[in-house]
Amino acid sequence: MSNQERDTRFLGFANLEIDKLEQKRLIPIHPKSLRNDMAILLAQCAYDLVLHALKTVNDNDNLTMGMYYIEDIPDFTEFPPNE
């Protein structure tokens, strides 16, 4: 895993989450540089969670195997509609 992949794989999801938190006024609107840092942190958390889930479901501690499957999971570009 490269840091670049971990920082950017789920960056769309991270930005959606920050937008949602700002809209609900749960966090203040931040300057762009701080917002970017927050987005990268959330993207890293999402990446780590997905990798953990894949390794658990696959019952496999082999990081390479998890990396293969993580590439198949697309980033969020919009939230799914409420059902």
N, C-alpha and C positions, 0 to 999 in steps of 0.2 A: 504494500500500500504506500502510495506517495502522499506527502502532506497536501499536495495540490488536489489530488482526488478527494481526500477527506474534507478539505476546505470547500470544495465546489460541487461535489456530487449532488447534494441536496440543498443547494443555495436557494433555489426557487421556493422550496418549502419553507426555508428559514425566513425569507422575505415576506411570504404570505403570513406567517405567524407574527412577525413584527408589525405588519400592517394591521392585523386583527387586534393585537394588544394596544396599538396606538388608537385605533378607532373606538375601542371600548374605554379609552383613557386609563388603562391599567399601567401604562408606562408613558412618560412624556415623549413628545416628538424630539428626536435627537438630531444633532448635526450629522451630516452625511458620513463623516469619517467614523464617528462612534457607532452609527447605525451599521456600517459595513463590518466593524469589529463584532458587533452583536450578531449579525447575520452569519458570519463565519463560525462563531462559537455555537450557535444553534445548528448550523449545518454539520459541524463536527459531532455534536450530540446525536443528531439523526443518523449519521453514518455509523457511529458506534452502536447505536441501538439496532439498526438493521443488521449489521454484521453479527452482533450477539444473537439476534433472533435466528439468523440463518445457520449459525454454528450450532445453536441449540436444537433447531428443527432437524438439521442434518446429522445431529449427534456426532459432530466432526470438529475437532480442534484444529484441523489443518487450515491455516489462514489462507492459503492459496485457493482451496476449494471454496471458501466463503467469498473470496474476491471474485471468483468466476461468476457466482450467482448474483452478487451485488451489482455487477455490470448490467444485468438483465432488468433491474428495477429502475423505472424512469423517475425523474424528479417530478414533483408537483408543480404544475404551472397555474392550476386553479383548484380550489376545493371542490370535492364532489357535491352535487346538489343534496340538500337535506331530504331524507326520506321519511 
